[in-house]
Amino acid sequence: MKVIIAGGGIGGLTTAIALQQRGITCEVYDAAPANKALGAGIMLAPNAMTVFDKLGVGHALRAHGAVARQFYIRYYKGDVLQHIDGSLLQQKFGSASYGIHRAALQQQLIEAVQTPVHWGKRCTRAEQTAEGVTVHFEDGTTASGNVLVGADGIHSVLREQHVAKARYRYSGQTCWRAIVPVNLPEREAAEASEVWGNGNGLRAMCMQVGPQQVYFWMTKRMPAGLKIPPEEALAFIKKELRHFPGYMHNVMEHLQPEALIHSDLYDIAPMRQWYNGRIVLLGDAAHATTPNLGQGAGQAIEDAYVLAKWLATEKNITSAFEKYQRQRRKRVHMLVRTSWQLARITNWKGPLLAALRNTLLKSVPAGIAEKQIDLVYGVQLD
């Protein structure tokens, strides 16, 4: 069997590693002109690290990341709304959570793939026959195999042309992200604190992901499609966060406007069908989610492992796709819905609704909170 993977991001590369571990030939094609150090940071939760450990790359990723020993959601005035102890995650799920620069993660995954990634290959369409599938690229070249994996993101060409039309949903929030060349104080470097403002989608976070690398992000409820020059955006961010805790201001002093990455936060409404013929979707192409649970990449990583498992064990491709979809769909749709609901809650506007929101979060019984953690991080893949 030969598998063609359209998309050389986290999901596509993890799929390649999972396939090669099971002795399946694959080739990876990506639209980017070259492998460049792009993006900001990412949190690899225990479920993602479990997969990477199974694939033999967990140790390398831990060496390039920073462990989050504690995770908090705080109100900007100081109240702790929720808390997760990283040591308990380690005991229960076999790994803590790790923050890492996306570029470092990408590079480690590329190095683990045994064949070179083909860059500058933007997918435009695909053709299927009873014997195989061929993907066409913008530069006029093609690639053929037995299976085509669409790991080409939320705006997947393969999904739209061959599987299903997505219904995009704007969360109401826009987001700025950046890597800031600074080290947090020792206490803050050992934790990841998401700080919430007085509603209206205002949240921010600073997290150490490497030496002189702090991952910063901020969200705010705003209309979609706004184009704000970086200098104006930085001034806006500093104004919005002026009442947030002290170390946030230290990070702001080192944040440069050219480092800001701006994007509106969308997901796609859950879809029942993830495959058609020899084409199968994975990650954001199948189930893009808002980042409120930090599970977008994690679910793509889980997809990769499960898809490779069924392709290796099922003689019939359709049967492999059906078992992959059946195993993954219920869990993924639950996480997409939960993340979407969290976005709606953080969009509540004004101090009264913010106070109600805070009370609701703080009043979650410990048993229910533990079940929620189990739902997000606890998964059986084999």
Helices and strands as residue ranges (DSSP letters): E 2-6, H 10-21, E 25-29, E 41-44, H 46-54, H 58-63, E 66-68, E 70-75, E 80-85, H 86-93, E 97-101, H 102-112, E 123-128, E 133-137, E 142-145, E 147-150, H 157-158, I 159-163, E 168-180, H 186-189, E 191-196, E 203-210, E 213-221, H 230-240, H 246-254, G 257-259, E 261-268, E 275-276, E 279-281, H 284-287, G 291-293, H 296-313, H 317-346, H 351-362, H 366-377
